[in-house]
Amino acid sequence: MNNPHAALLSLLFALTLGLAGCGADAGSGGGTSSQDTAAPGDATDGGGSDNVDAVGGGDAPSGGADAVSQTDTGARTGADAGPKPATPADIVKLANAAVAAWADDATQRVAFMPESQTMKELDSADCPKGDANCGGGDSYDPKEAAADVKEWFSEHLFNQALADVKLSTDTSAVFCLKAEDLCDSEPDAQGNEVVDAKCAAGLAKVPLCLAVYVFDGDVLKGELRVGLSPQVVPATFVLSPTQLSAEADLAKALQAAKMITAAIGEELPEGFPALAQGKLSLTFTRDAAGDALSGGLAVLESAHVSAYSKGDKRFYEVKLAQAAKAVQVLFGKDQQAVAVKVALGALDLGVATDLLLGEGEQDCGGSAPGGAPGGDPCGVPAKPKTGSLHLAVPGVTLDLTLVASKTKDSATLTGFGLGDKSVTATFDDGAKVHPLGALDLNAASTPPRVVNATVVYADGQVKLEATPELHAVVKHSLAVIAPQFGDDVPEFLHAGQSSVRLDGASVPAMEFGDKGGAATPKPAPGKDPGATGGGVDDDFAHMKVLAGLLTLKASGLAGGAADVMLTIKAGFCMAEADGGSDKPQHVFAQLQQAACK
């Protein structure tokens, strides 16, 4: 049987982050140190809705079951915003009513997504050609989806039978998750499912609970609690029919995970973060009239999650800078559209080369290294990759509007950028950090490093329009890592620079899709020889310049590969080039301009 606590700890982190996805405006001042027990308290604006106060954190008495009553938790509707006397039955009724309001609204607002052209196409991608009965999937039913959400919460969480009488007070109801819902189980000699005793005993010592309080009207507030004494609060939340709010503390979540594993007598599962820092809030509000539903992610304190050292083949880490309004989402009156605004700070990712690109362990059927009997191709297990790969993104900004229907989907991006400098990739061999690549997007445009674009998908075709231009430049120097991958890294990528540019019109545009490639006519006398083709594969993806000029360039390539300069004019398509070459060729050198079919 697998270790039962691995799933339990995964659930803990999911609850912590999930509660942070419930939100209305979470504040940047909330929370306590990783050694304190948090209770909701006043908070400042963390980047969500301007008119909803947040769940923050003030120190609570040690192990206090009624910790929230010690502070004012916001969402004030009267002179006294403290917890009100309430029975578990009162709290269950209010909680499930709020869940029902959100489930009914949210499932209806996202109904256009699974029914969109893009989602239907993706669902049909693996269907045999000509099979009319394949693909499309089951129709999405918002009412059915909402009913499933409401049923789960009423059965597994906000249920009077699950309220812990000993931990609840006259102003709170404490719902503790049961061992049978969290721990692994296996059949006994009589065939009855028996919960893993070790996991159940540990959960009894360190319970995982939600404490919920009633404030003025239908506003509920609460916290995720782990343990009794000491007690850790990784997340706090607000719940009402028109607002959801939560804040998650990653350091407290890790602390709680360690408490659970200690109680169970186990260690953290392999790959579990060894370091977790930062505070996040993910927020949602909806107006009573049902006109709009908005949400937002705030990185209240810079986040850093990692496991193992850089020299370990299991190493990974994620760093995300503080951002008060990292992501904002708006569902308005239009039931076929969603607007997204992104303003992320610096993002740094690191991962062991072997963890990301290694071939893993091979099953050789018990044969000895050097080759398996009977010609088994397994042979010697793959040699682990060394070092670690790192990606640094200075930031991400964009305003995105998605409109979807059964016949056409579109995405409009305004102000899309990747920060004020290059995106860089590096390789750390343990002794030195080597550059692998850099990406610049519209670096010389006005304004710099920003592109506006519209993408429309219909009938298997994608149309792209970009203003003022789309100019991506990639510097590549993969020589330092190539020996670990053999022929998988083409020699021309060992050094040099490649770029793609679409410009030359007020609104440069191109389309690509699956309706075939390019014809290969002989050039007519006096016509542009660049319009010739030859040797074109009929399966080559259709790619046509509709307005402007597409320019593909490559220079400074390794291995003797020649520089490349290819242009495709408006009205022409991209095709595979004639013949081949004994010398190493950049992928751009294998393409040419051709008349479209």
C-alpha positions in Angstrom: 0.0 0.0 0.0 1.3 3.5 -0.8 2.2 5.8 2.0 -1.2 7.2 3.1 0.2 10.5 4.4 1.4 11.6 1.0 -2.2 12.2 -0.1 -3.1 13.8 3.2 -0.3 16.3 2.9 -1.2 17.0 -0.7 -4.7 17.8 0.5 -3.4 20.1 3.2 -1.5 22.2 0.6 -4.6 22.0 -1.7 -6.8 23.3 1.1 -4.4 26.0 2.0 -4.1 27.3 -1.6 -7.7 26.5 -2.3 -9.0 28.6 0.5 -6.8 31.4 -0.9 -8.8 30.9 -4.0 -12.1 31.7 -2.3 -11.6 35.3 -2.1 -12.7 38.9 -1.9 -9.9 41.4 -1.2 -7.2 39.8 0.9 -4.9 42.3 2.7 -1.2 42.6 2.7 -1.0 43.2 6.4 -2.4 39.9 7.4 -0.9 36.8 8.9 1.6 36.2 11.7 5.0 34.7 11.9 5.5 31.0 11.2 5.8 30.4 15.0 2.5 32.1 15.9 -1.1 31.0 15.6 -3.0 33.2 13.3 -6.4 34.6 13.6 -8.2 36.9 11.2 -7.5 40.6 11.8 -7.5 43.9 10.0 -5.7 44.1 6.7 -4.9 46.6 4.0 -5.6 46.5 0.3 -3.9 43.5 -1.3 -5.0 44.2 -4.9 -8.4 42.8 -5.1 -11.8 44.5 -5.1 -11.6 48.0 -3.6 -14.7 47.8 -1.4 -14.2 44.5 0.4 -12.1 44.2 3.5 -9.7 41.3 3.9 -8.9 38.4 6.1 -5.7 39.3 7.7 -4.0 37.9 10.8 -3.5 38.9 14.4 -1.9 36.8 17.0 -4.4 34.6 18.8 -4.2 33.1 22.3 -2.2 29.9 22.3 -4.5 27.1 21.1 -7.5 29.4 21.3 -10.6 27.7 19.9 -12.4 31.0 19.7 -9.4 33.0 18.4 -11.3 35.0 15.9 -13.4 36.7 18.6 -10.2 38.4 19.8 -10.0 40.7 16.8 -12.1 42.6 14.3 -11.9 40.7 11.0 -13.2 43.3 8.6 -16.3 43.2 6.4 -17.9 45.6 8.8 -21.6 46.2 8.4 -22.3 47.6 11.9 -20.7 49.0 15.0 -19.9 45.6 16.3 -18.2 43.4 13.7 -17.3 40.6 16.1 -18.5 37.0 16.0 -22.2 36.6 16.8 -23.7 33.8 18.9 -24.6 30.9 16.6 -25.2 27.2 16.7 -23.6 24.7 14.3 -26.9 24.4 12.6 -27.0 28.2 11.9 -23.5 28.2 10.5 -24.2 25.1 8.3 -27.3 26.8 6.9 -25.5 30.0 6.1 -22.4 28.3 4.7 -24.3 26.0 2.3 -26.5 28.9 1.2 -23.3 30.9 0.3 -21.8 27.9 -1.5 -25.0 27.4 -3.4 -25.1 31.0 -4.6 -21.5 30.8 -5.8 -21.9 27.4 -7.4 -25.1 28.5 -9.3 -23.5 31.7 -10.5 -19.9 30.5 -11.3 -20.9 27.3 -13.2 -23.2 29.3 -15.4 -20.7 32.0 -16.1 -18.0 29.5 -17.3 -20.5 27.5 -19.4 -19.3 29.0 -22.7 -15.8 27.6 -22.2 -16.4 23.9 -22.5 -18.8 24.6 -25.4 -16.3 26.8 -27.3 -14.9 25.9 -30.7 -11.4 25.5 -29.2 -12.4 23.0 -26.5 -14.5 21.0 -28.9 -11.6 20.8 -31.3 -9.2 19.7 -28.5 -11.7 17.0 -27.4 -11.9 15.7 -30.9 -8.1 15.8 -31.6 -7.6 12.0 -31.0 -10.6 10.9 -33.0 -10.1 8.5 -35.9 -10.7 10.4 -39.2 -14.3 10.1 -40.4 -15.7 9.0 -37.1 -18.7 11.2 -36.6 -19.5 9.7 -33.3 -16.2 10.6 -31.7 -15.3 13.9 -30.0 -17.3 16.7 -28.6 -17.6 15.0 -25.2 -20.6 15.2 -23.0 -22.4 18.6 -23.1 -21.6 20.7 -20.1 -24.6 21.2 -17.8 -24.2 24.1 -15.4 -27.0 23.0 -13.2 -25.5 19.5 -12.9 -22.0 21.0 -12.1 -23.5 23.3 -9.5 -25.4 20.4 -7.9 -22.2 18.4 -7.6 -20.4 21.3 -5.9 -23.2 21.8 -3.4 -23.5 18.1 -2.7 -19.8 17.7 -1.9 -19.7 20.7 0.5 -22.9 19.7 2.3 -21.7 16.1 2.7 -18.0 16.4 3.4 -17.6 19.8 5.0 -20.5 22.0 6.0 -22.5 19.3 7.7 -23.8 19.5 11.2 -22.9 15.9 11.9 -19.2 16.8 11.3 -19.1 19.6 13.8 -16.7 18.9 16.7 -18.7 19.5 19.9 -15.5 19.8 22.0 -13.8 22.4 19.8 -16.9 24.4 18.9 -18.1 27.4 21.0 -21.2 29.5 21.3 -19.9 31.7 18.4 -18.2 29.1 16.2 -18.6 25.7 14.6 -15.4 23.7 14.0 -15.6 21.1 11.3 -12.8 18.5 11.4 -12.1 16.3 8.4 -12.5 12.6 9.2 -9.9 9.9 8.9 -12.0 7.9 6.5 -12.1 10.9 4.1 -8.3 11.5 4.3 -6.4 8.3 5.1 -5.8 5.3 2.9 -7.7 2.1 3.5 -7.4 -1.6 2.6 -9.7 -4.6 3.0 -9.4 -6.7 6.1 -9.8 -10.5 6.2 -13.6 -10.2 5.9 -13.3 -7.8 3.0 -14.3 -4.7 4.9 -12.5 -1.5 4.2 -10.4 -0.5 7.2 -8.8 2.9 7.5 -5.0 2.9 7.9 -4.6 2.9 11.7 -1.4 4.8 11.8 -2.8 7.7 9.7 -6.0 7.8 11.7 -4.1 7.9 15.0 -1.9 10.7 13.7 -4.9 12.7 12.5 -6.5 12.3 15.9 -3.4 14.0 17.5 -3.2 16.7 14.8 -6.7 17.3 13.4 -7.3 19.2 10.2 -10.3 21.5 10.8 -12.2 24.6 9.6 -13.4 27.0 12.3 -16.3 29.1 11.1 -17.9 32.1 12.7 -21.0 34.2 12.0 -20.6 37.9 11.7 -23.2 40.5 10.8 -25.9 39.2 8.4 -24.8 36.3 6.3 -21.1 36.9 6.5 -19.0 33.9 7.7 -15.3 34.1 8.6 -13.0 31.4 9.6 -9.6 29.7 9.4 -8.0 26.4 8.5 -6.5 24.9 11.7 -4.0 22.2 12.0 -3.2 20.6 15.4 -4.4 21.6 18.9 -1.4 22.7 21.0 0.5 24.0 19.3 -2.0 25.0 16.6 -1.1 26.4 13.2 -3.4 28.4 10.9 -2.1 28.2 7.3 -5.2 30.0 5.8 -8.0 32.3 6.8 -11.2 33.1 4.8 -14.5 35.0 4.4 -17.6 33.4 2.9 -20.9 35.0 2.0 -23.2 34.9 -1.0 -21.5 37.9 -2.6 -17.9 37.6 -1.4 -15.2 35.1 -0.9 -11.8 36.0 0.6 -8.8 34.0 1.8 -5.2 34.4 2.5 -2.7 31.5 2.6 0.7 31.5 4.4 3.0 29.0 2.7 5.4 28.8 5.6 2.6 27.9 8.0 1.4 25.3 5.5 4.8 23.6 5.5 4.9 23.9 9.3 1.5 22.1 9.5 2.7 19.4 7.1 5.7 18.7 9.3 3.4 18.5 12.3 1.2 15.9 10.6 4.1 13.7 9.5 5.6 13.8 13.0 2.2 12.7 14.4 2.0 9.9 11.9 5.6 8.9 12.6 6.6 9.4 9.0 8.8 11.8 7.0 7.7 14.3 4.4 7.1 12.5 1.0 9.9 12.6 -1.5 9.8 15.8 -3.5 7.7 17.7 -0.9 9.0 21.3 -0.5 11.7 21.7 2.0 11.3 25.5 1.9 8.0 27.4 1.5 7.7 31.1 2.1 5.3 33.8 1.1 1.7 34.8 1.4 -1.0 34.7 -1.3 -4.6 35.7 -1.7 -7.0 34.8 -4.5 -10.2 36.7 -4.4 -13.7 36.7 -5.8 -16.7 39.1 -5.5 -20.1 39.1 -7.2 -22.8 41.8 -7.1 -26.2 41.0 -5.8 -27.8 41.8 -9.2 -25.6 39.1 -10.8 -24.2 41.5 -13.4 -20.5 40.7 -12.7 -18.2 38.3 -11.0 -14.6 39.4 -10.5 -11.5 37.7 -9.0 -7.9 38.5 -8.3 -4.7 36.9 -7.2 -2.3 38.9 -5.0 1.2 37.9 -4.0 1.2 39.6 -0.7 4.7 38.6 0.2 7.3 37.2 -2.2 6.8 33.5 -2.6 9.7 31.0 -2.6 9.1 27.2 -2.8 11.9 24.7 -3.3 13.1 21.2 -2.6 16.7 19.8 -2.4 19.9 21.5 -3.3 20.9 22.5 -6.8 23.3 19.5 -7.1 20.5 17.0 -6.4 18.7 15.4 -9.4 15.4 16.1 -7.7 16.0 19.8 -7.2 13.3 22.4 -8.1 12.4 25.9 -7.0 9.9 28.6 -7.8 10.3 32.3 -6.8 7.6 34.9 -7.5 8.0 38.6 -6.5 5.4 40.5 -4.6 2.6 41.8 -6.8 -0.5 43.5 -5.3 -2.6 42.9 -8.4 -0.9 39.9 -10.0 -4.0 38.6 -11.8 -7.5 40.0 -12.1 -10.4 38.3 -13.8 -13.8 39.7 -14.7 -16.9 37.9 -15.9 -19.4 40.6 -16.9 -22.9 40.6 -18.4 -21.6 39.0 -21.6 -22.0 35.3 -21.0 -19.5 34.4 -23.7 -16.5 36.5 -22.5 -14.0 36.9 -19.8 -11.4 39.7 -19.3 -8.0 39.0 -17.6 -5.4 41.5 -16.5 -2.0 40.3 -15.5 0.7 42.3 -13.7 3.1 39.7 -12.4 6.5 40.6 -10.9 9.7 38.7 -11.5 9.4 35.0 -11.9 12.3 32.6 -11.4 12.2 28.9 -12.0 14.8 26.3 -11.4 14.8 22.6 -11.9 17.4 19.8 -12.0 18.3 18.9 -15.6 17.6 15.2 -14.9 14.2 15.9 -13.3 13.1 18.0 -16.3 14.8 16.2 -19.2 16.2 12.9 -17.9 15.0 9.6 -19.3 14.3 8.1 -16.0 14.8 4.6 -14.9 14.5 1.9 -17.5 12.9 -1.5 -16.9 15.3 -4.0 -18.4 13.4 -7.1 -17.2 16.1 -7.9 -14.6 18.9 -8.2 -17.2 22.4 -7.2 -16.4 23.9 -3.9 -17.6 25.4 -4.1 -21.1 22.4 -5.6 -22.9 19.4 -7.7 -22.2 18.9 -11.3 -23.4 17.0 -11.8 -26.6 17.9 -8.5 -28.1 16.1 -6.4 -25.5 16.9 -2.8 -26.6 16.9 -1.6 -23.0 20.5 -2.3 -22.4 22.4 0.0 -20.0 20.2 2.4 -18.1 20.4 6.1 -19.2 23.1 8.1 -17.6 21.5 10.8 -15.3 21.7 14.4 -16.6 23.8 16.7 -14.4 23.4 20.4 -13.3 20.3 22.5 -13.2 18.3 24.7 -15.5 17.1 28.2 -14.6 14.6 30.6 -16.3 14.3 34.2 -15.2 11.3 36.2 -16.4 11.4 39.9 -15.4 7.7 40.2 -15.3 4.5 39.5 -17.2 1.9 42.2 -18.2 -1.2 41.9 -20.4 -4.8 42.8 -20.7 -6.6 39.8 -22.3 -10.2 39.5 -23.4 -11.4 36.0 -24.4 -14.7 35.6 -26.4 -15.8 32.1 -27.2 -18.6 30.4 -29.0 -19.4 27.2 -30.9 -18.2 28.6 -34.2 -15.4 31.1 -33.4 -13.1 31.9 -30.5 -11.0 35.1 -30.2 -8.4 36.5 -27.8 -7.4 40.1 -27.8 -4.1 41.0 -26.0 -3.2 44.6 -25.2 0.1 45.6 -23.7 1.6 42.1 -23.6 5.1 42.2 -22.3 7.7 40.1 -20.5 9.3 42.8 -18.3 11.8 45.6 -18.9 14.7 43.3 -20.0 15.4 40.0 -21.6 14.0 36.7 -20.5 17.1 34.5 -19.8 17.8 30.8 -19.4 21.0 29.6 -17.7 22.7 26.3 -16.9 24.3 25.7 -13.5 26.9 22.9 -13.6 27.7 23.2 -9.9 30.8 25.3 -10.4 29.7 28.0 -12.8 26.5 29.5 -14.3 26.4 29.4 -18.1 24.0 31.4 -20.4 21.8 29.1 -22.5 19.5 31.6 -24.2 17.8 35.0 -24.0 14.4 36.2 -25.4 13.6 39.7 -26.4 10.1 40.7 -27.5 9.6 43.9 -29.5 12.7 45.4 -27.8 13.0 48.3 -30.4 9.3 49.0 -30.8 7.4 52.1 -29.5 6.5 51.5 -26.7 9.4 49.1 -26.1 8.9 45.4 -25.2 5.2 45.5 -25.7 3.0 43.9 -28.4 -0.8 44.1 -29.0 -2.3 41.1 -30.8 -5.6 39.5 -31.8 -5.9 35.8 -32.3 -9.1 34.3 -33.9 -9.7 30.6 -34.2 -12.4 29.2 -36.5 -12.8 26.2 -38.8 -9.4 24.8 -37.9 -7.6 28.1 -38.8 -5.8 30.6 -36.6 -5.5 34.2 -37.7 -3.0 36.4 -35.9 -2.8 40.2 -36.1 -0.1 42.1 -34.3 0.6 45.8 -33.8 2.9 47.6 -34.1 4.8 44.5 -35.0 5.7 41.1 -33.6 9.5 40.8 -33.3 10.9 38.0 -31.2 14.7 37.6 -31.0 16.3 34.5 -29.4 20.0 34.2 -28.6 21.0 30.6 -28.1 24.2 29.1 -26.8 23.4 25.5 -26.0 26.9 24.1 -26.5 27.6 23.8 -22.8 24.6 21.4 -22.3 24.6 19.7 -25.7 27.1 16.8 -24.7 24.4 15.5 -22.3 21.9 15.2 -25.1 23.9 14.0 -28.1 22.1 14.6 -31.4 19.0 15.9 -29.7 20.5 19.4 -29.7 21.2 20.5 -33.3 24.7 22.0 -33.7 23.4 25.2 -35.2 21.8 25.9 -31.7 25.2 25.7 -30.0 25.7 29.4 -30.7 24.0 32.3 -32.6 20.8 34.2 -32.8 17.4 33.5 -34.5 14.5 35.9 -35.0 11.0 36.1 -36.3 9.5 39.4 -37.4 6.0 40.2 -38.7 5.7 43.9 -39.8 5.4 46.0 -42.9 1.7 46.9 -42.6 -0.6 49.0 -40.4 -1.9 45.7 -39.0 0.5 42.8 -39.9 -1.4 39.5 -40.1 -0.9 35.9 -40.9 -2.9 32.6 -40.6 -2.0 29.0 -40.1 -3.8 25.8 -39.6 -4.6 22.4 -41.2 -6.0 23.1 -44.6 -2.9 22.2 -46.5 0.4 23.8 -47.5 1.7 25.6 -50.5 1.8 24.9 -54.2 5.1 24.6 -56.0 4.8 26.5 -59.3 7.7 27.5 -61.5 8.3 31.2 -61.4 6.7 33.1 -64.4 9.0 35.2 -66.5 9.7 38.5 -64.7 8.1 37.4 -61.5 9.6 37.3 -58.1 11.8 34.1 -57.9 11.1 34.1 -54.2 7.6 32.9 -55.0 8.9 29.5 -56.3 8.5 26.3 -54.4 9.5 22.7 -54.9 9.5 19.5 -53.0 6.6 20.6 -50.8 5.0 18.0 -48.6 1.2 18.0 -48.9 1.0 17.6 -45.1 3.0 20.8 -44.5 0.9 23.0 -42.2 -0.8 25.9 -43.9 0.9 29.2 -43.0 0.1 32.3 -45.0 1.0 36.0 -44.7 -2.2 38.0 -45.0 -0.7 41.5 -44.6 2.8 42.8 -44.2 6.0 40.8 -44.3 7.3 37.8 -42.4 11.1 37.7 -41.9 13.0 34.8 -40.5 16.7 35.4 -39.8 19.5 33.4 -38.2 23.1 34.4 -37.8 26.3 33.5 -36.0 25.4 29.8 -36.1 27.8 27.1 -34.9 29.1 24.2 -36.9 29.6 26.1 -40.1 25.8 26.6 -40.7 25.2 29.5 -43.0 23.3 32.6 -42.0 19.7 32.6 -43.1 17.5 35.4 -44.4 14.0 34.4 -45.5 11.1 36.7 -46.3 7.5 35.8 -47.1 5.4 38.5 -48.6 1.7 39.1 -48.2 -0.4 36.6 -50.2 2.3 33.9 -50.1 2.7 30.8 -47.9 5.5 29.1 -46.2 6.7 25.8 -47.7 9.5 23.2 -47.3 12.6 24.1 -49.3 13.9 22.1 -52.3 16.6 19.5 -51.8 18.9 19.3 -48.8 22.5 20.1 -47.8 25.3 18.0 -46.4 26.2 20.9 -44.1 24.3 21.5 -40.9 21.3 23.7 -41.6 19.2 25.9 -39.3 15.5 25.1 -39.5 14.8 28.4 -41.2 17.1 27.2 -44.1 14.7 24.3 -44.7 11.8 26.7 -45.5 10.9 28.9 -48.5 8.2 31.2 -49.8 5.7 29.6 -52.2 2.4 30.3 -53.8 -0.5 29.1 -51.7 -2.8 26.3 -52.8 
